[in-house]
């Protein structure tokens, strides 16, 4: 918040329910401080609620938009919950921004496909969308559990964080390991890994961390992948 307050920014984009890529949830006191900043600065908070439907062992986290509907533009999408090809989303925004947002949408693509909107509306109204979410939540929970179990068995010194929601977790590697070396060696074994350094503006490789996605992998592939690279995740000192 100190850096934000020291800037001239009039808008901020964040993912408070499940931050990408760290997976943390924005704490209540920081939410209040953010709203106070927006009120003082006459600024807009852009809340990207991209995967809040998929929470596993905790209660859903409320949106910041509920704290300050006149300051927050809440973004949602079904590209995560249904399919990436379903390019439908929405913005719940302050009334003062509605006309400008509609104008920009019109300039961008003249509106979203009508047939896709009708299909989605039918899913929602029939209750099938909710049933789909429940089924997929259970499926992703199994994949998440497989990842946790595989690391617990083969690399217990690796700590996992950001597991409360979404489709990825952050693995904290032993400090003695080189993040780029682990990623490179895993790639040579046909296991794709993403280092946290690629998400850092500085590109820093320390502390060594991996962003492990499990959303598009079956349980067997997750377990096999961790087994294949287990020796790369150990502190050999």
C-alpha positions in Angstrom: 0.0 0.0 0.0 2.9 2.4 0.7 4.1 2.1 -2.9 0.6 2.6 -4.3 0.0 5.6 -2.1 3.3 7.1 -3.2 2.4 6.8 -6.8 0.2 9.0 -9.0 -2.0 6.0 -9.9 -5.8 6.5 -10.2 -6.5 2.8 -10.8 -5.2 -0.5 -9.6 -5.8 -4.0 -10.9 -5.7 -6.9 -8.5 -6.9 -10.5 -7.9 -7.8 -10.5 -4.2 -9.6 -13.9 -4.0 -6.6 -15.9 -5.3 -3.7 -13.8 -6.4 -2.0 -14.8 -9.5 0.6 -16.3 -9.4 1.3 -16.4 -5.6 -2.1 -17.8 -4.7 -2.5 -15.6 -1.6 -5.8 -14.0 -0.4 -5.9 -10.3 0.2 -6.3 -9.8 3.9 -9.2 -8.0 5.4 -7.1 -5.1 6.7 -5.5 -4.6 3.3 -8.9 -4.6 1.6 -10.0 -1.8 3.9 -6.8 0.1 3.3 -7.3 -0.3 -0.5 -10.8 1.1 -0.3 -9.6 4.0 1.8 -6.9 4.7 -0.8 -9.5 4.7 -3.6 -11.8 7.0 -1.7 -9.0 9.4 -0.9 -7.6 9.4 -4.4 -11.0 9.3 -6.2 -9.6 6.1 -7.9 -11.0 2.9 -9.3 -10.2 -0.6 -8.1 -10.3 -3.2 -10.9 -11.0 -6.6 -9.3 -10.3 -9.6 -11.5 -12.4 -12.4 -10.0 -11.0 -15.0 -12.4 -11.3 -18.3 -10.4 -13.2 -17.6 -7.2 -15.8 -20.3 -8.1 -13.1 -23.0 -7.4 -12.5 -23.0 -3.7 -11.9 -26.3 -1.9 -11.5 -26.6 1.8 -12.4 -23.1 2.8 -15.5 -20.9 2.6 -15.7 -18.5 -0.4 -14.0 -15.2 0.0 -16.2 -12.1 -0.4 -15.4 -9.7 -3.2 -13.9 -6.3 -2.6 -16.7 -4.9 -4.7 -19.1 -5.6 -1.9 -17.2 -3.2 0.3 -17.2 -0.3 -2.1 -19.5 -0.8 -5.1 -19.0 2.9 -6.1 -15.2 2.3 -6.3 -14.8 -1.2 -7.7 -15.2 -2.7 -11.1 -15.6 -6.4 -10.7 -14.5 -8.6 -13.6 -15.7 -12.2 -14.1 -15.5 -14.7 -16.9 -16.7 -18.2 -17.9 -13.5 -19.0 -19.8 -12.1 -20.6 -16.7 -15.3 -22.4 -15.5 -16.6 -23.7 -18.8 -13.9 -23.5 -21.6 -11.2 -21.2 -22.8 -13.0 -20.9 -26.1 -16.1 -19.5 -24.4 -15.0 -15.9 -24.5 -17.8 -14.4 -22.4 -17.2 -12.1 -19.4 -18.8 -9.3 -17.4 -18.0 -6.2 -15.5 -20.0 -5.1 -12.5 -19.0 -1.5 -12.3 -19.9 1.9 -10.7 -22.7 3.5 -12.6 -20.5 6.4 -13.5 -18.3 4.1 -15.6 -21.1 2.1 -17.3 -21.5 4.2 -20.4 -17.8 4.6 -21.1 -17.2 0.8 -20.7 -20.1 0.0 -23.0 -18.7 2.4 -25.6 -15.3 0.8 -25.4 -16.8 -2.6 -25.8 -18.7 -1.5 -28.9 -15.5 -0.2 -30.4 -13.6 -3.3 -29.6 -15.7 -6.1 -31.1 -19.3 -4.8 -31.6 -20.5 -7.1 -28.9 -20.1 -10.7 -27.8 -21.7 -13.5 -29.9 -25.4 -13.7 -29.3 -25.6 -17.5 -29.6 -23.0 -18.0 -26.9 -24.8 -15.6 -24.6 -28.1 -17.5 -25.1 -26.4 -20.8 -24.5 -24.9 -19.5 -21.2 -28.1 -18.0 -20.1 -29.9 -21.3 -20.6 -27.2 -23.1 -18.6 -27.6 -20.7 -15.7 -31.4 -20.6 -15.7 -31.7 -24.4 -15.9 -29.3 -25.0 -13.0 -26.9 -26.9 -15.2 -24.2 -24.3 -14.7 -24.2 -24.8 -10.9 -24.1 -28.6 -11.3 -21.2 -28.2 -13.7 -19.3 -26.1 -11.2 -19.9 -28.6 -8.4 -18.7 -31.5 -10.6 -15.6 -29.6 -11.8 -14.8 -28.4 -8.2 -14.7 -32.1 -7.1 -12.5 -33.0 -10.1 -10.0 -30.2 -9.5 -9.9 -31.0 -5.8 -8.8 -34.6 -6.7 -6.0 -33.3 -8.9 -5.0 -30.9 -6.2 -4.9 -33.7 -3.7 -2.8 -35.8 -6.1 -0.3 -33.0 -6.4 -0.1 -32.6 -2.6 0.3 -36.3 -2.0 2.9 -36.8 -4.7 5.1 -34.0 -3.3 4.6 -35.2 0.3 5.8 -38.6 -0.8 8.6 -37.8 -3.1 9.8 -34.3 -2.0 8.5 -33.6 1.5 10.9 -30.6 1.9 9.1 -28.7 -0.8 6.4 -26.4 0.7 3.2 -25.8 -1.2 1.2 -22.6 -0.8 -1.8 -21.0 -2.5 -3.9 -24.1 -2.5 -7.1 -22.8 -1.2 -8.5 -22.0 -4.6 -7.9 -22.0 -8.3 -5.9 -24.3 -10.5 -2.3 -23.8 -9.4 -0.1 -23.9 -6.4 3.3 -22.3 -5.5 6.1 -24.7 -4.6 8.8 -23.3 -2.4 12.1 -25.1 -3.2 15.0 -25.5 -0.8 17.3 -22.4 -1.0 20.2 -24.5 -2.2 18.4 -25.3 -5.5 18.6 -23.2 -8.6 15.2 -22.4 -10.0 16.3 -22.1 -13.7 18.4 -25.4 -13.3 15.4 -27.3 -12.0 13.1 -26.0 -14.8 15.7 -26.8 -17.4 16.4 -30.3 -16.1 12.7 -31.1 -15.8 12.2 -29.9 -19.4 14.9 -32.3 -20.6 12.7 -35.1 -19.0 9.6 -33.8 -20.8 8.1 -32.3 -17.7 7.1 -28.6 -18.1 7.6 -26.4 -15.1 7.2 -22.6 -14.7 9.6 -20.7 -12.5 8.3 -17.8 -10.4 11.1 -15.7 -11.9 9.1 -15.3 -15.1 6.3 -13.6 -13.2 8.6 -11.2 -11.3 9.2 -7.8 -12.9 12.8 -8.0 -11.8 13.3 -11.5 -13.1 14.8 -12.5 -9.8 15.4 -16.2 -9.4 15.6 -16.1 -5.6 13.8 -17.4 -3.6 13.5 -20.4 -5.9 9.8 -21.2 -6.5 7.7 -23.0 -9.0 4.2 -22.3 -10.2 2.6 -25.7 -10.6 -0.7 -25.8 -12.6 -2.9 -28.8 -12.2 -6.1 -27.7 -14.0 -5.5 -29.4 -17.3 -3.7 -32.5 -16.1 -5.2 -35.8 -15.0 -4.2 -37.3 -11.7 -2.0 -40.0 -13.3 0.0 -37.4 -15.3 0.5 -35.2 -12.1 1.7 -38.2 -10.1 4.0 -39.4 -12.9 5.4 -35.9 -13.5 6.4 -35.4 -9.8 7.9 -38.9 -9.7 9.9 -38.2 -12.8 11.6 -35.1 -11.3 11.6 -36.0 -7.6 15.5 -36.1 -7.4 15.6 -32.5 -8.9 13.5 -31.2 -5.9 15.8 -32.5 -3.2 18.4 -30.5 -1.2 21.6 -32.5 -1.9 23.8 -30.6 0.5 
